[in-house]
């Protein structure tokens, strides 16, 4: 079953990208970017198939879609990049399903640098009627990530909650994602109004008010600030290194080394 899932995940992604090449480029050969995307999916195909298999096993009766987004399909997987998945279901999860799903996802993921074969996995689950039609702020049914590992092992499971970041996440998915299950993101999800995206970006800024707020996470905070600035100006969302380059071009020279150091650390 795992090998079948792996072939399915890779085949689905490559098929969609190939069809996009035909639509956008006619008979021209694949671009270097598309070749890189295919290689990235192949790199994580086994782990990706395991994660999708866990999701299908626990959620299949209510599963509408699984979208791969983030670095794997936009900008490239970096040494510490997560595998980002957005999952859409038709009904809320009962507590038994929530706990069983999260515990099984824990076995498919590893913190950056702790495994030679596993990347960190981030899975966000939304209920269709909570986000369609779109309204802000939207509700998140479940989120799994490595930062929760200690809590999960201690039997602490995060409940459904309002999540302002869904405005950003859905914008990312609509701009750059691949449907591993279900329809394409731009077909399934409503566009997020620019006003809601900007409000979410503004709310994110309130997370960092004093040095203790960013202590130990300086690299990610600097890169996130670059992305927020980029998005506030362009209305789009860029990979971290792209946003960092964009920001450096616009910052006074004395501040550029800070972003350059964060960018280099991110790229490994």
C-alpha positions as CSV (number, residue, x, y, z in Angstrom):
1,X,0.0,0.0,0.0
2,X,2.8,2.4,0.8
3,X,4.5,1.9,-2.6
4,X,1.2,2.4,-4.3
5,X,0.6,5.6,-2.4
6,X,4.1,6.8,-3.3
7,X,3.5,6.2,-7.0
8,X,0.2,7.9,-6.7
9,X,1.6,11.0,-5.0
10,X,4.5,11.4,-7.4
11,X,2.4,10.5,-10.5
12,X,-0.3,12.9,-9.5
13,X,2.1,15.8,-9.1
14,X,4.0,15.1,-12.3
15,X,0.9,14.7,-14.3
16,X,-0.5,18.0,-13.1
17,X,2.8,19.9,-13.7
18,X,3.1,18.3,-17.2
19,X,-0.5,19.4,-18.1
20,X,0.4,22.9,-16.9
21,X,3.4,22.9,-19.1
22,X,1.2,22.0,-22.1
23,X,-1.4,24.7,-21.2
24,X,1.1,27.5,-20.6
25,X,3.9,26.6,-23.0
26,X,2.4,24.7,-25.9
27,X,5.0,22.2,-27.2
28,X,8.0,23.9,-25.6
29,X,10.2,21.7,-23.3
30,X,9.8,21.8,-19.6
31,X,11.4,24.7,-17.8
32,X,14.2,24.3,-15.3
33,X,11.8,25.3,-12.6
34,X,9.4,22.4,-13.4
35,X,12.2,19.9,-13.6
36,X,13.3,21.1,-10.1
37,X,9.8,20.7,-8.8
38,X,9.5,17.2,-10.1
39,X,12.9,16.3,-8.5
40,X,11.7,17.8,-5.1
41,X,8.6,15.7,-5.1
42,X,10.6,12.6,-5.9
43,X,12.9,13.4,-3.0
44,X,10.1,13.3,-0.5
45,X,7.7,10.9,-2.3
46,X,8.0,8.0,0.2
47,X,7.4,10.2,3.3
48,X,4.7,12.1,1.5
49,X,2.9,8.9,0.6
50,X,3.1,7.8,4.2
51,X,1.5,11.0,5.4
52,X,-1.2,10.9,2.8
53,X,-1.9,7.3,3.7
54,X,-2.3,8.2,7.4
55,X,-4.7,11.0,6.4
56,X,-6.8,8.8,4.2
57,X,-6.9,6.0,6.7
58,X,-8.4,8.2,9.4
59,X,-10.4,10.7,7.3
60,X,-11.3,9.0,4.0
61,X,-15.1,9.0,4.5
62,X,-15.1,12.8,4.9
63,X,-12.0,13.7,3.0
64,X,-12.5,16.3,0.2
65,X,-8.9,17.3,-0.7
66,X,-5.3,17.2,0.2
67,X,-3.1,20.0,-1.2
68,X,0.7,20.1,-1.1
69,X,1.9,23.7,-0.8
70,X,4.9,25.6,0.5
71,X,8.5,25.1,-0.3
72,X,8.0,21.8,-2.1
73,X,6.1,23.5,-4.9
74,X,7.3,27.1,-4.6
75,X,10.9,28.0,-4.2
76,X,12.3,24.6,-3.4
77,X,12.8,22.5,-0.3
78,X,15.7,23.9,1.9
79,X,17.6,21.9,4.5
80,X,15.1,22.7,7.3
81,X,11.9,23.1,5.1
82,X,8.7,21.4,6.2
83,X,6.4,19.3,4.1
84,X,3.2,21.4,4.2
85,X,-0.2,19.9,3.6
86,X,-3.6,21.5,3.7
87,X,-6.5,19.0,4.2
88,X,-10.2,19.7,3.7
89,X,-12.9,17.6,5.2
90,X,-16.7,17.7,5.3
91,X,-17.3,17.4,9.0
92,X,-15.6,18.1,12.3
93,X,-13.3,15.5,13.8
94,X,-14.4,13.7,16.9
95,X,-11.9,13.5,19.7
96,X,-11.0,9.8,19.1
97,X,-10.2,10.5,15.5
98,X,-8.3,13.7,16.3
99,X,-6.0,11.9,18.8
100,X,-5.5,8.8,16.6
101,X,-4.6,10.9,13.6
102,X,-2.2,13.1,15.4
103,X,-0.4,10.2,17.1
104,X,0.0,8.5,13.7
105,X,1.2,11.7,12.0
106,X,3.9,11.9,14.8
107,X,5.4,8.7,13.3
108,X,5.7,10.2,9.9
109,X,7.6,13.4,10.9
110,X,10.9,14.4,12.5
111,X,12.3,17.7,13.8
112,X,14.8,19.3,11.4
113,X,18.2,17.7,11.7
114,X,17.0,14.7,13.7
115,X,16.5,12.2,10.9
116,X,18.3,11.4,7.7
117,X,15.1,10.3,5.9
118,X,12.2,12.3,7.5
119,X,11.4,16.0,7.2
120,X,9.2,17.9,9.6
121,X,5.6,17.6,8.5
122,X,3.0,20.3,9.0
123,X,-0.7,19.4,8.4
124,X,-3.5,21.8,8.6
125,X,-7.1,20.5,8.5
126,X,-10.1,22.7,7.7
127,X,-13.8,21.9,7.5
128,X,-15.3,22.9,4.1
129,X,-18.2,24.9,5.6
130,X,-15.9,26.8,7.9
131,X,-14.0,28.4,5.1
132,X,-16.4,28.2,2.1
133,X,-17.9,30.7,1.6
134,X,-14.8,32.6,2.9
135,X,-15.0,34.8,6.0
136,X,-12.3,36.3,8.2
137,X,-11.1,35.1,10.6
138,X,-11.7,31.5,9.7
139,X,-11.7,28.4,11.9
140,X,-9.0,25.7,11.8
141,X,-10.1,22.2,12.7
142,X,-6.7,20.8,13.4
143,X,-3.0,21.6,13.0
144,X,-0.1,19.2,13.4
145,X,3.5,20.2,13.6
146,X,6.8,19.3,15.2
147,X,6.5,22.2,17.7
148,X,3.7,20.2,19.3
149,X,5.6,17.0,19.7
150,X,6.3,17.3,23.5
151,X,2.6,18.3,24.2
152,X,1.4,15.3,22.1
153,X,3.6,12.9,23.9
154,X,2.2,14.3,27.1
155,X,-1.4,13.7,25.9
156,X,-2.1,17.4,25.2
157,X,-4.0,17.9,21.9
158,X,-4.8,21.3,20.5
159,X,-8.6,21.8,19.8
160,X,-10.2,23.5,16.8
161,X,-9.6,27.2,16.9
162,X,-10.0,30.5,15.1
163,X,-6.8,31.0,13.0
164,X,-6.0,34.3,11.3
165,X,-3.1,32.6,9.5
166,X,-5.6,30.7,7.3
167,X,-6.0,33.9,5.2
168,X,-2.3,33.6,4.4
169,X,-2.3,29.8,4.1
170,X,-5.2,29.7,1.6
171,X,-3.6,32.5,-0.4
172,X,-0.4,30.4,-0.6
173,X,-2.4,27.3,-1.6
174,X,-4.4,29.1,-4.3
175,X,-1.2,30.6,-5.8
176,X,1.1,27.5,-5.6
177,X,-0.1,24.0,-4.7
178,X,-0.7,20.6,-6.1
179,X,-3.8,18.6,-5.3
180,X,-2.8,15.1,-4.2
181,X,-6.5,14.4,-3.5
182,X,-9.5,16.3,-4.8
183,X,-9.8,19.4,-7.0
184,X,-7.2,22.1,-7.5
185,X,-7.0,24.7,-4.7
186,X,-8.1,27.6,-7.0
187,X,-11.2,25.6,-7.9
188,X,-12.1,24.5,-4.3
189,X,-11.3,27.7,-2.3
190,X,-12.7,31.2,-2.6
191,X,-10.1,34.0,-3.2
192,X,-9.0,35.7,0.1
193,X,-9.8,39.4,-0.2
194,X,-6.7,41.5,-0.1
195,X,-8.0,43.4,3.0
196,X,-8.2,40.1,4.9
197,X,-4.7,39.1,3.8
198,X,-3.4,42.4,5.0
199,X,-5.2,42.1,8.3
200,X,-3.7,38.7,8.9
201,X,-0.2,40.1,8.1
202,X,-0.8,43.0,10.5
203,X,-1.9,40.6,13.3
204,X,1.2,38.5,12.7
205,X,3.4,41.6,13.4
206,X,1.9,41.8,16.9
207,X,3.6,38.5,17.9
208,X,7.0,40.3,18.2
209,X,7.1,43.2,20.7
210,X,10.3,42.7,22.7
211,X,13.5,40.6,22.5
212,X,12.1,37.6,24.4
213,X,9.4,37.2,21.7
214,X,12.1,36.4,19.0
215,X,14.9,34.9,21.2
216,X,16.2,31.7,19.6
217,X,14.1,32.2,16.4
218,X,15.8,35.3,15.0
219,X,16.3,33.8,11.5
220,X,12.7,32.9,11.0
221,X,11.4,36.1,12.4
222,X,13.7,38.2,10.1
223,X,12.6,36.2,7.1
224,X,9.0,36.4,8.0
225,X,9.2,40.1,8.4
226,X,10.7,40.2,4.9
227,X,7.8,38.2,3.6
228,X,5.2,40.4,5.3
229,X,6.8,43.5,3.8
230,X,6.8,41.9,0.3
231,X,3.2,40.8,0.6
232,X,2.0,44.2,1.9
233,X,3.5,45.8,-1.1
234,X,2.7,43.3,-3.8
235,X,-0.4,41.4,-2.5
236,X,1.4,38.1,-3.2
237,X,3.3,35.6,-1.1
238,X,7.0,34.8,-2.0
239,X,9.4,32.1,-0.8
240,X,11.5,33.3,2.2
241,X,14.7,33.7,0.2
242,X,13.0,35.6,-2.6
243,X,11.4,37.9,-0.1
244,X,14.7,38.4,1.6
245,X,16.4,39.4,-1.7
246,X,13.5,41.8,-2.4
247,X,13.8,43.4,1.0
248,X,17.6,43.8,0.8
249,X,17.2,45.8,-2.4
250,X,15.0,48.3,-0.5
251,X,16.7,48.5,2.9
252,X,19.5,50.9,3.9
253,X,22.9,49.3,3.6
254,X,23.4,49.1,7.3
255,X,20.5,46.7,7.7
256,X,21.2,44.5,4.8
257,X,23.7,42.2,6.6
258,X,21.0,41.1,9.0
259,X,18.7,39.8,6.2
260,X,21.7,38.4,4.3
261,X,22.7,36.3,7.4
262,X,19.2,35.0,7.9
263,X,18.9,34.1,4.2
264,X,22.2,32.3,4.2
265,X,21.2,30.3,7.3
266,X,17.9,29.4,5.7
267,X,19.5,28.2,2.5
268,X,22.0,26.1,4.5
